[in-house]
Amino acid sequence: MGAESHPSELYRTIHAQPAVLRDVLGRCPPLVERAAGLLRGRRHVFLTGTGTSHHAALVGQHLLRTAGVDAWALTHQDFALYPPPLSRDDALITISHRGNKRYGMASLERAQGSGMPVVGLTGLDSPMAGPQVLIPTAPQERSSTHTASYTGNLLALALLAAELGREGPSGPGGLGELLPTLPGRMEEVLGREGEILPVAERLARQGRVVFAGAGVNFPTAREGALKVKESSYLVSEGFELETMLHGGLQALQAGDLAVLLAPKGPALDRFGDALRALALVPATPWLIGDREALDAVEGFAGHPPGTLRFEVPPGREELSPFVTTLPLQLLACFTAERRGTDPDSFREDDPIFARISASYHL
């Protein structure tokens, strides 16, 4: 079955992401250059979002720091209601795919009230208004389980990091040259979706999953957990790796799925500790990372039997979320199919959740 004939919008959108990224690469650089002009030399650059957009802000914080920017990610609500000290010497990158949510608009107003410039990352045809520079990335998604808006906004943030780092000694050194390779690397991962089906079948049977990542893949872990919740209605949790070792393991039961996002980076030996601990539960570990990294993690843990693997193309750790996110999106999609849930509906096909959604305004 081709992506076009698949019954879920979620599946089709997952497979459309390489094309979305190629469009962003072709269309957005002039906007990114203008945005970089506003952000360059600022005391702090704040990034705000909610849910998936907040996860993008967290990845963006890491990307911008590679360019020497003092970047800080907060939720829209935190920035609007509990802001840090703000100055007109700061700047805000506000991230909202729909561009019309309550606290997204409130955080924009808070920034404007402080006199700081604002860059907006949003979806195509979004009603977002107010930022001095608006960068529309992905088309508006038909599935309520958003995927392309996440990777599209990540790419805009990576383009900003590359532009801001172009002139500085602490710049990301060749980051911009790597960005055009991302769509092809994503297609490579998507072409191996069959490897994810047995993991989805296991999750659909067991119904419990945790995700863990370090550094730039901590938000990837949280994003994976959110996709499973939104599409399959399962309780799932995304941990920062060390937090999982400090108490997250205690809730696990034999047979639970534990996803470790372990591309090559400085936390690999700690992933080995996590893998060894999971083998003692015993949970079912699913390692996601490049081959060299996964071999190292399994080596640190003594190659515990029953460990599942999914290899992604190697590359710079800062850009790894573009490929580590895809298996998690597909896991959510395939698990929903096996559980018979609608991954596109935000559970509004259930009268109780339809009433819940109608009881407050996002």
Secondary structure as a PSIPRED ss2 file (coil, helix, strand):
# PSIPRED VFORMAT (PSIPRED V4.0)

   1 M C   1.000  0.000  0.000
   2 G C   1.000  0.000  0.000
   3 A H   0.000  1.000  0.000
   4 E H   0.000  1.000  0.000
   5 S H   0.000  1.000  0.000
   6 H C   1.000  0.000  0.000
   7 P C   1.000  0.000  0.000
   8 S C   1.000  0.000  0.000
   9 E H   0.000  1.000  0.000
  10 L H   0.000  1.000  0.000
  11 Y H   0.000  1.000  0.000
  12 R H   0.000  1.000  0.000
  13 T H   0.000  1.000  0.000
  14 I H   0.000  1.000  0.000
  15 H H   0.000  1.000  0.000
  16 A H   0.000  1.000  0.000
  17 Q H   0.000  1.000  0.000
  18 P H   0.000  1.000  0.000
  19 A H   0.000  1.000  0.000
  20 V H   0.000  1.000  0.000
  21 L H   0.000  1.000  0.000
  22 R H   0.000  1.000  0.000
  23 D H   0.000  1.000  0.000
  24 V H   0.000  1.000  0.000
  25 L H   0.000  1.000  0.000
  26 G H   0.000  1.000  0.000
  27 R H   0.000  1.000  0.000
  28 C C   1.000  0.000  0.000
  29 P H   0.000  1.000  0.000
  30 P H   0.000  1.000  0.000
  31 L H   0.000  1.000  0.000
  32 V H   0.000  1.000  0.000
  33 E H   0.000  1.000  0.000
  34 R H   0.000  1.000  0.000
  35 A H   0.000  1.000  0.000
  36 A H   0.000  1.000  0.000
  37 G H   0.000  1.000  0.000
  38 L H   0.000  1.000  0.000
  39 L H   0.000  1.000  0.000
  40 R C   1.000  0.000  0.000
  41 G C   1.000  0.000  0.000
  42 R C   1.000  0.000  0.000
  43 R C   1.000  0.000  0.000
  44 H C   1.000  0.000  0.000
  45 V E   0.000  0.000  1.000
  46 F E   0.000  0.000  1.000
  47 L E   0.000  0.000  1.000
  48 T E   0.000  0.000  1.000
  49 G E   0.000  0.000  1.000
  50 T C   1.000  0.000  0.000
  51 G C   1.000  0.000  0.000
  52 T H   0.000  1.000  0.000
  53 S H   0.000  1.000  0.000
  54 H H   0.000  1.000  0.000
  55 H H   0.000  1.000  0.000
  56 A H   0.000  1.000  0.000
  57 A H   0.000  1.000  0.000
  58 L H   0.000  1.000  0.000
  59 V H   0.000  1.000  0.000
  60 G H   0.000  1.000  0.000
  61 Q H   0.000  1.000  0.000
  62 H H   0.000  1.000  0.000
  63 L H   0.000  1.000  0.000
  64 L H   0.000  1.000  0.000
  65 R H   0.000  1.000  0.000
  66 T H   0.000  1.000  0.000
  67 A C   1.000  0.000  0.000
  68 G C   1.000  0.000  0.000
  69 V C   1.000  0.000  0.000
  70 D C   1.000  0.000  0.000
  71 A E   0.000  0.000  1.000
  72 W E   0.000  0.000  1.000
  73 A E   0.000  0.000  1.000
  74 L E   0.000  0.000  1.000
  75 T E   0.000  0.000  1.000
  76 H H   0.000  1.000  0.000
  77 Q H   0.000  1.000  0.000
  78 D H   0.000  1.000  0.000
  79 F H   0.000  1.000  0.000
  80 A H   0.000  1.000  0.000
  81 L H   0.000  1.000  0.000
  82 Y C   1.000  0.000  0.000
  83 P C   1.000  0.000  0.000
  84 P C   1.000  0.000  0.000
  85 P C   1.000  0.000  0.000
  86 L C   1.000  0.000  0.000
  87 S C   1.000  0.000  0.000
  88 R C   1.000  0.000  0.000
  89 D C   1.000  0.000  0.000
  90 D C   1.000  0.000  0.000
  91 A E   0.000  0.000  1.000
  92 L E   0.000  0.000  1.000
  93 I E   0.000  0.000  1.000
  94 T E   0.000  0.000  1.000
  95 I E   0.000  0.000  1.000
  96 S E   0.000  0.000  1.000
  97 H C   1.000  0.000  0.000
  98 R C   1.000  0.000  0.000
  99 G C   1.000  0.000  0.000
 100 N C   1.000  0.000  0.000
 101 K C   1.000  0.000  0.000
 102 R H   0.000  1.000  0.000
 103 Y H   0.000  1.000  0.000
 104 G H   0.000  1.000  0.000
 105 M H   0.000  1.000  0.000
 106 A H   0.000  1.000  0.000
 107 S H   0.000  1.000  0.000
 108 L H   0.000  1.000  0.000
 109 E H   0.000  1.000  0.000
 110 R H   0.000  1.000  0.000
 111 A H   0.000  1.000  0.000
 112 Q H   0.000  1.000  0.000
 113 G H   0.000  1.000  0.000
 114 S C   1.000  0.000  0.000
 115 G C   1.000  0.000  0.000
 116 M C   1.000  0.000  0.000
 117 P C   1.000  0.000  0.000
 118 V E   0.000  0.000  1.000
 119 V E   0.000  0.000  1.000
 120 G E   0.000  0.000  1.000
 121 L E   0.000  0.000  1.000
 122 T E   0.000  0.000  1.000
 123 G C   1.000  0.000  0.000
 124 L C   1.000  0.000  0.000
 125 D C   1.000  0.000  0.000
 126 S C   1.000  0.000  0.000
 127 P C   1.000  0.000  0.000
 128 M C   1.000  0.000  0.000
 129 A C   1.000  0.000  0.000
 130 G C   1.000  0.000  0.000
 131 P C   1.000  0.000  0.000
 132 Q C   1.000  0.000  0.000
 133 V E   0.000  0.000  1.000
 134 L E   0.000  0.000  1.000
 135 I E   0.000  0.000  1.000
 136 P E   0.000  0.000  1.000
 137 T C   1.000  0.000  0.000
 138 A C   1.000  0.000  0.000
 139 P C   1.000  0.000  0.000
 140 Q C   1.000  0.000  0.000
 141 E C   1.000  0.000  0.000
 142 R C   1.000  0.000  0.000
 143 S C   1.000  0.000  0.000
 144 S C   1.000  0.000  0.000
 145 T C   1.000  0.000  0.000
 146 H C   1.000  0.000  0.000
 147 T C   1.000  0.000  0.000
 148 A H   0.000  1.000  0.000
 149 S H   0.000  1.000  0.000
 150 Y H   0.000  1.000  0.000
 151 T H   0.000  1.000  0.000
 152 G H   0.000  1.000  0.000
 153 N H   0.000  1.000  0.000
 154 L H   0.000  1.000  0.000
 155 L H   0.000  1.000  0.000
 156 A H   0.000  1.000  0.000
 157 L H   0.000  1.000  0.000
 158 A H   0.000  1.000  0.000
 159 L H   0.000  1.000  0.000
 160 L H   0.000  1.000  0.000
 161 A H   0.000  1.000  0.000
 162 A H   0.000  1.000  0.000
 163 E H   0.000  1.000  0.000
 164 L H   0.000  1.000  0.000
 165 G C   1.000  0.000  0.000
 166 R C   1.000  0.000  0.000
 167 E C   1.000  0.000  0.000
 168 G C   1.000  0.000  0.000
 169 P C   1.000  0.000  0.000
 170 S C   1.000  0.000  0.000
 171 G C   1.000  0.000  0.000
 172 P C   1.000  0.000  0.000
 173 G C   1.000  0.000  0.000
 174 G C   1.000  0.000  0.000
 175 L H   0.000  1.000  0.000
 176 G H   0.000  1.000  0.000
 177 E H   0.000  1.000  0.000
 178 L H   0.000  1.000  0.000
 179 L H   0.000  1.000  0.000
 180 P H   0.000  1.000  0.000
 181 T H   0.000  1.000  0.000
 182 L H   0.000  1.000  0.000
 183 P H   0.000  1.000  0.000
 184 G H   0.000  1.000  0.000
 185 R H   0.000  1.000  0.000
 186 M H   0.000  1.000  0.000
 187 E H   0.000  1.000  0.000
 188 E H   0.000  1.000  0.000
 189 V H   0.000  1.000  0.000
 190 L H   0.000  1.000  0.000
 191 G C   1.000  0.000  0.000
 192 R C   1.000  0.000  0.000
 193 E H   0.000  1.000  0.000
 194 G H   0.000  1.000  0.000
 195 E H   0.000  1.000  0.000
 196 I H   0.000  1.000  0.000
 197 L H   0.000  1.000  0.000
 198 P H   0.000  1.000  0.000
 199 V H   0.000  1.000  0.000
 200 A H   0.000  1.000  0.000
 201 E H   0.000  1.000  0.000
 202 R H   0.000  1.000  0.000
 203 L H   0.000  1.000  0.000
 204 A H   0.000  1.000  0.000
 205 R H   0.000  1.000  0.000
 206 Q H   0.000  1.000  0.000
 207 G C   1.000  0.000  0.000
 208 R C   1.000  0.000  0.000
 209 V E   0.000  0.000  1.000
 210 V E   0.000  0.000  1.000
 211 F E   0.000  0.000  1.000
 212 A E   0.000  0.000  1.000
 213 G E   0.000  0.000  1.000
 214 A C   1.000  0.000  0.000
 215 G H   0.000  1.000  0.000
 216 V H   0.000  1.000  0.000
 217 N H   0.000  1.000  0.000
 218 F H   0.000  1.000  0.000
 219 P H   0.000  1.000  0.000
 220 T H   0.000  1.000  0.000
 221 A H   0.000  1.000  0.000
 222 R H   0.000  1.000  0.000
 223 E H   0.000  1.000  0.000
 224 G H   0.000  1.000  0.000
 225 A H   0.000  1.000  0.000
 226 L H   0.000  1.000  0.000
 227 K H   0.000  1.000  0.000
 228 V H   0.000  1.000  0.000
 229 K H   0.000  1.000  0.000
 230 E H   0.000  1.000  0.000
 231 S H   0.000  1.000  0.000
 232 S H   0.000  1.000  0.000
 233 Y C   1.000  0.000  0.000
 234 L C   1.000  0.000  0.000
 235 V C   1.000  0.000  0.000
 236 S E   0.000  0.000  1.000
 237 E E   0.000  0.000  1.000
 238 G E   0.000  0.000  1.000
 239 F E   0.000  0.000  1.000
 240 E E   0.000  0.000  1.000
 241 L H   0.000  1.000  0.000
 242 E H   0.000  1.000  0.000
 243 T H   0.000  1.000  0.000
 244 M H   0.000  1.000  0.000
 245 L H   0.000  1.000  0.000
 246 H C   1.000  0.000  0.000
 247 G C   1.000  0.000  0.000
 248 G H   0.000  1.000  0.000
 249 L H   0.000  1.000  0.000
 250 Q H   0.000  1.000  0.000
 251 A H   0.000  1.000  0.000
 252 L C   1.000  0.000  0.000
 253 Q C   1.000  0.000  0.000
 254 A C   1.000  0.000  0.000
 255 G C   1.000  0.000  0.000
 256 D C   1.000  0.000  0.000
 257 L E   0.000  0.000  1.000
 258 A E   0.000  0.000  1.000
 259 V E   0.000  0.000  1.000
 260 L E   0.000  0.000  1.000
 261 L E   0.000  0.000  1.000
 262 A C   1.000  0.000  0.000
 263 P C   1.000  0.000  0.000
 264 K C   1.000  0.000  0.000
 265 G C   1.000  0.000  0.000
 266 P C   1.000  0.000  0.000
 267 A C   1.000  0.000  0.000
 268 L H   0.000  1.000  0.000
 269 D H   0.000  1.000  0.000
 270 R H   0.000  1.000  0.000
 271 F H   0.000  1.000  0.000
 272 G H   0.000  1.000  0.000
 273 D H   0.000  1.000  0.000
 274 A H   0.000  1.000  0.000
 275 L H   0.000  1.000  0.000
 276 R H   0.000  1.000  0.000
 277 A H   0.000  1.000  0.000
 278 L H   0.000  1.000  0.000
 279 A H   0.000  1.000  0.000
 280 L H   0.000  1.000  0.000
 281 V C   1.000  0.000  0.000
 282 P C   1.000  0.000  0.000
 283 A C   1.000  0.000  0.000
 284 T E   0.000  0.000  1.000
 285 P E   0.000  0.000  1.000
 286 W E   0.000  0.000  1.000
 287 L E   0.000  0.000  1.000
 288 I E   0.000  0.000  1.000
 289 G E   0.000  0.000  1.000
 290 D C   1.000  0.000  0.000
 291 R H   0.000  1.000  0.000
 292 E H   0.000  1.000  0.000
 293 A H   0.000  1.000  0.000
 294 L H   0.000  1.000  0.000
 295 D H   0.000  1.000  0.000
 296 A H   0.000  1.000  0.000
 297 V H   0.000  1.000  0.000
 298 E H   0.000  1.000  0.000
 299 G H   0.000  1.000  0.000
 300 F H   0.000  1.000  0.000
 301 A H   0.000  1.000  0.000
 302 G C   1.000  0.000  0.000
 303 H C   1.000  0.000  0.000
 304 P C   1.000  0.000  0.000
 305 P C   1.000  0.000  0.000
 306 G C   1.000  0.000  0.000
 307 T C   1.000  0.000  0.000
 308 L E   0.000  0.000  1.000
 309 R E   0.000  0.000  1.000
 310 F E   0.000  0.000  1.000
 311 E E   0.000  0.000  1.000
 312 V C   1.000  0.000  0.000
 313 P C   1.000  0.000  0.000
 314 P C   1.000  0.000  0.000
 315 G C   1.000  0.000  0.000
 316 R C   1.000  0.000  0.000
 317 E H   0.000  1.000  0.000
 318 E H   0.000  1.000  0.000
 319 L H   0.000  1.000  0.000
 320 S C   1.000  0.000  0.000
 321 P H   0.000  1.000  0.000
 322 F H   0.000  1.000  0.000
 323 V H   0.000  1.000  0.000
 324 T H   0.000  1.000  0.000
 325 T H   0.000  1.000  0.000
 326 L H   0.000  1.000  0.000
 327 P H   0.000  1.000  0.000
 328 L H   0.000  1.000  0.000
 329 Q H   0.000  1.000  0.000
 330 L H   0.000  1.000  0.000
 331 L H   0.000  1.000  0.000
 332 A H   0.000  1.000  0.000
 333 C H   0.000  1.000  0.000
 334 F H   0.000  1.000  0.000
 335 T H   0.000  1.000  0.000
 336 A H   0.000  1.000  0.000
 337 E H   0.000  1.000  0.000
 338 R H   0.000  1.000  0.000
 339 R H   0.000  1.000  0.000
 340 G C   1.000  0.000  0.000
 341 T C   1.000  0.000  0.000
 342 D C   1.000  0.000  0.000
 343 P C   1.000  0.000  0.000
 344 D C   1.000  0.000  0.000
 345 S C   1.000  0.000  0.000
 346 F C   1.000  0.000  0.000
 347 R C   1.000  0.000  0.000
 348 E C   1.000  0.000  0.000
 349 D C   1.000  0.000  0.000
 350 D C   1.000  0.000  0.000
 351 P H   0.000  1.000  0.000
 352 I H   0.000  1.000  0.000
 353 F H   0.000  1.000  0.000
 354 A H   0.000  1.000  0.000
 355 R H   0.000  1.000  0.000
 356 I H   0.000  1.000  0.000
 357 S H   0.000  1.000  0.000
 358 A H   0.000  1.000  0.000
 359 S C   1.000  0.000  0.000
 360 Y C   1.000  0.000  0.000
 361 H C   1.000  0.000  0.000
 362 L C   1.000  0.000  0.000
